[in-house]
Amino acid sequence: MNVDTFTASVQGPKNMREGKKNQDAILKRVWKSEWLVVVCDGMGSKPYASIGSYLACQAVYNAVHSSNFDIPEKELVKKLYQNWLSYLQKIRPKIKTKDAATTCLFAWGDHSGKTRLLQLGDGAIFYQDNTFGSIHKKSDEMFGNETTALGYSTQWSDWQYQELCLKAGSAIILMSDGISDDLDNPEEFMRFIQAKFSKTSPHQGKKYLTNELNHWQTPHHSDDKSIGIIIWNKK
């Protein structure tokens, strides 16, 4: 497959100062004729946020890897949620799911360029195929204390879903809200990423991303930051 994937996740300055773990988790996999990139952001106020985000990545991978690519999206979400609950119970038998709450964003594609995007909670997914598009829902767009995350949400309606068919030069970016909330011009950011990473090796790309996230230019930033990039190079 002519698909390149890049991921990076760094600990936010606040968590570093307070001696906390990175609450985000990322995962990328390529196997046979399919690929997957996952970005999860554990809720920092929860005691097991880092566990919740890590296990969410594993839950998505195992749900996807054990399914046909055409599995209905509702069935896929149910499967990954059940995986997540099972993994939590094995590690922390008496855990309350809200104590491990996490967002969950992922892109799953096959050798033909067909791609499925799913998002629960904060953060954003930007994509460029024929046109620029996004899946982006901030907490302040919701009412009151409404929260969407694994550990809180049990309804399919809380998820956002999009299907794409990637072509040469197409790109997808998944990111936690530690990045997406600071972007003034997402389309310009997407153009920069496409140009930069279409000519970058996975090793160089990870090194570059890690350095940029560690030296994030937004003043007084404190959040953990995670990003996943997919570049489709098929001619």
C-alpha positions in Angstrom: 0.0 0.0 0.0 1.2 3.5 -0.8 0.2 5.0 2.5 2.5 6.7 5.0 1.5 7.1 8.6 3.1 9.4 11.2 2.3 9.8 14.9 3.6 11.6 17.9 2.5 12.3 21.4 4.1 14.5 24.1 3.4 15.3 27.7 2.0 18.7 28.4 4.0 21.2 30.6 1.3 21.1 33.4 1.4 17.3 33.7 5.1 17.4 33.6 5.2 19.9 36.5 2.7 17.9 38.5 4.5 14.6 37.9 1.5 13.1 36.0 1.7 10.8 33.0 0.8 11.8 29.5 -3.0 11.3 29.4 -3.0 10.9 25.6 -2.4 7.7 23.7 -1.7 7.0 20.0 -1.5 3.9 17.9 -0.7 3.1 14.2 -0.9 -0.2 12.5 -0.5 -1.5 8.9 -1.4 -5.1 8.1 -2.2 -7.0 4.9 -4.4 -4.6 2.9 -5.5 -2.3 5.7 -4.2 0.5 8.0 -5.3 2.2 11.2 -4.4 5.4 13.1 -5.9 6.1 16.6 -5.6 9.2 18.8 -7.2 9.2 22.3 -7.1 11.9 24.9 -7.8 10.8 28.5 -9.7 13.3 30.6 -7.0 14.8 32.8 -9.2 15.2 35.8 -9.8 11.5 36.0 -7.5 9.2 38.1 -7.1 6.5 35.4 -7.2 8.8 32.3 -3.9 7.5 31.0 -5.1 3.9 31.3 -8.4 4.7 29.7 -6.8 6.3 26.6 -4.2 3.5 26.2 -6.8 0.8 26.4 -9.1 2.7 24.0 -6.3 2.5 21.4 -6.0 -1.3 21.9 -9.8 -1.7 21.9 -10.1 0.1 18.5 -7.3 -2.0 17.0 -8.7 -5.3 18.1 -12.2 -4.3 17.0 -11.0 -3.3 13.6 -8.5 -6.1 13.1 -11.1 -8.8 13.8 -13.8 -7.2 11.5 -14.4 -7.0 7.8 -13.9 -3.6 6.4 -17.6 -3.2 5.6 -18.8 -3.8 9.1 -21.6 -1.4 9.9 -20.3 1.6 11.8 -22.7 1.2 14.8 -21.6 -2.5 15.1 -18.0 -1.4 15.0 -18.4 1.2 17.8 -20.3 -1.3 20.0 -17.5 -3.8 19.5 -14.8 -1.4 20.5 -16.7 -0.2 23.4 -17.2 -3.7 24.7 -13.5 -4.3 24.2 -12.7 -1.2 26.2 -14.9 -2.2 29.1 -13.5 -5.7 29.2 -9.9 -4.5 29.2 -10.7 -2.0 32.0 -12.2 -4.7 34.2 -9.2 -7.0 33.7 -6.8 -4.3 34.9 -9.1 -2.6 37.5 -12.0 -4.9 38.4 -13.9 -2.3 40.5 -13.1 0.7 38.3 -15.8 3.2 37.4 -15.7 3.9 33.7 -15.9 7.6 34.2 -12.6 7.4 36.1 -10.9 6.3 32.9 -12.9 8.5 30.5 -11.2 9.3 27.1 -12.0 10.7 23.7 -11.5 8.4 20.7 -10.6 9.4 17.2 -9.5 7.0 14.5 -9.1 6.5 10.7 -9.3 3.1 9.2 -8.5 2.5 5.5 -7.9 -0.2 2.9 -5.6 -0.7 -0.1 -8.1 0.9 -2.5 -8.1 4.2 -0.6 -11.5 3.7 1.1 -11.3 5.2 4.5 -13.6 5.4 7.5 -13.3 8.3 10.1 -14.8 8.1 13.5 -14.7 10.6 16.4 -16.1 10.7 19.9 -15.4 13.8 22.0 -13.0 16.7 21.7 -10.2 17.0 19.2 -10.4 17.1 15.4 -10.0 15.2 12.2 -9.1 17.2 9.1 -8.9 15.7 5.7 -8.1 16.7 2.1 -9.4 14.7 -0.8 -11.2 16.6 -3.5 -11.9 19.4 -1.0 -11.0 20.3 2.6 -13.2 18.9 5.3 -13.3 18.3 9.0 -14.8 16.5 11.9 -14.5 18.8 14.9 -16.7 19.3 17.9 -15.5 21.3 20.9 -16.8 20.9 24.4 -18.0 24.5 24.5 -20.4 23.7 21.6 -22.3 21.4 23.9 -24.9 22.2 26.5 -24.1 22.5 30.2 -21.9 19.7 31.5 -22.7 17.4 28.6 -19.6 15.2 27.9 -18.9 12.9 25.1 -16.2 10.3 25.8 -15.8 6.6 26.4 -16.8 6.2 30.0 -19.7 8.6 29.6 -21.3 8.1 26.2 -23.1 4.9 25.3 -25.1 6.2 22.3 -24.2 6.0 18.6 -25.5 9.5 18.2 -22.6 10.8 20.2 -20.1 9.7 17.5 -19.3 11.5 14.3 -18.7 9.5 11.2 -17.4 10.1 7.7 -16.4 8.0 4.7 -13.7 9.0 2.2 -12.0 7.6 -0.9 -8.4 8.8 -0.9 -6.5 9.7 -4.0 -2.9 10.6 -4.7 -1.9 13.4 -2.4 -4.9 13.0 -0.1 -4.2 13.5 3.6 -5.8 13.1 7.0 -4.8 14.6 10.3 -6.2 13.4 13.7 -5.3 15.5 16.7 -6.2 15.9 20.4 -7.7 19.3 21.4 -4.3 20.3 22.8 -3.5 21.0 19.2 -6.8 21.6 17.4 -8.0 24.3 19.8 -4.9 26.4 19.0 -5.2 26.3 15.2 -6.5 29.6 13.7 -6.4 28.3 10.1 -6.9 24.5 9.8 -6.8 24.6 6.0 -3.4 26.3 6.0 -2.2 23.8 8.5 -3.4 21.0 6.3 -1.6 22.4 3.3 1.6 22.7 5.3 1.3 19.1 6.5 0.6 17.7 3.0 3.7 19.5 1.6 5.9 18.6 4.5 5.1 14.9 4.9 4.7 13.9 1.3 8.5 14.0 1.2 9.3 12.8 4.7 10.3 9.4 6.0 8.4 7.9 9.0 11.5 8.3 11.2 12.1 11.9 10.2 8.4 12.7 10.5 8.2 11.4 14.0 11.3 13.3 15.0 10.0 16.5 13.5 6.5 16.2 15.1 7.9 15.4 18.5 10.1 18.4 18.4 7.3 20.7 17.2 4.9 19.5 19.9 7.5 19.9 22.6 8.1 23.5 21.5 4.5 24.4 20.8 4.3 28.1 20.0 1.0 28.9 21.8 1.9 30.9 24.9 1.2 29.2 28.3 0.0 26.0 26.7 -0.4 23.1 29.2 -2.2 20.2 27.5 -0.7 17.0 26.3 -0.6 16.9 22.5 -1.1 14.0 20.2 -1.3 13.8 16.4 -1.7 11.2 13.7 -1.1 11.9 10.0 -2.0 9.8 6.9 -0.6 10.6 3.5 -1.9 8.6 0.5 0.7 8.4 -2.2 -0.9 5.9 -4.6 -0.5 7.0 -8.2 
